[in-house]
């Protein structure tokens, strides 16, 4: 209707505010899934290096994979809780847990006692 020194009291009848574009909600889940694949690859390469006798490199990759698995599980859980890529996040949590070097060490030590 009227303006007072740059302050608009009521918006003019012909002007409408644009609705913001919806942001993609899958990025966090896909990011955590990618981190899970990186964790699985680092764990696999670390095991292969240890089997070939290159222990320094395998220890470094084990530490790297452990940190990446923690980040994978946390980001995947955040994706599941917030709804930003729930399916990707759930798969990332499973991959992050299963490819964690400390868990694999426990499982292998337990399995060696069976036979």
N, C-alpha and C positions, 0 to 999 in steps of 0.2 A: 504494500500500500504506500508507505512513505519511508523515506530514509532520513536519518539524522546524522549528519557528519560522518558518513561512511559506515554507520551501523545500520544493518538492515533489520527492521522490525518484523516484517513478514516477507516471505519470499514472493517474488512476482508470480502471477498465476501460470505463466507459460514455461517457467523454468523448473526442471526436475533434477534431482540428484541421480547420478549414475550409480547403479549398484556395483560394488566391487566384484571383480572376477573371482570365482572360487579358486583357491589354490589347490594344486594337486596334493592329495593326502597320502600318496604312496611312497614318497621319497625316503622317509626314515626307514620303512620296512625294507626297501630295496637296498639302501645303504648298509643296513645291518646284515642282509643276506650276502652282499658282496664281501663284507668283513668276515662272515662265516666261511665263505669259499677261500678267502685268503688264509684264514686260520687252518683250514683243512690242507691247503697246499703247503703251507709252511711246516706243518707237522709231518706231512708225507716226505718232503724233501729233507727235513731234519732226521727222520728215521733212516732214509736212504744214505745220508752222509754218515750216520753213526755205524751203519752196517758196512760201509766201505772203509772205516777206520779214521775218518776225519772228525775227530771228537770236538775240536774247538768250534768249528762251524755248526755242528749239530747242537752244541750247548747254546750257542747264540740264537739259533733258530727256535730252540725249545723255549727260551725266555721270550722271544718275540711272539711265538704262537700262544704262549700263556697269556701275555698281555692282550693280544688280539682276541683271544677267546673270552676274556672278561669283558672287553668292550663290545663284542658281538652279543653276548648274553644281555648286557645292560641295555644296549640300543634296541635289541629285539624285544625285550620286555617293555621298554618304553613305547615301541611301535604298537605292541599288542594292547597296552593299557590306554594309550591315547587314541587309538583307532587310525593311525597313520600307516597303513600297509599291514593290517593284522595278519594276513596269511603269510606274507614275506617275513614278518617279524617272528611268527611262531616257528617257521622253518629255520630261521636263523638261530633261534634259541636252541633248537634241537641240534643243529650242526655245531654250534659253539660249545655245547656241553660234550657232545660225543668226540669232538676233535681236540679237546683240551689235553695237553701233555700230562699234567698231573693225574687226571682221571685215567688216561691210557696206561700210565705207569702202575697205578693201583690195580687196574684190571689185569694187566699182564703179569704182575707179581702174584695175584690171586690165582690166575689160570695156570701159572707154572707149578703151583702147589697141588694141582689136581692130578697131574700125571705122574 
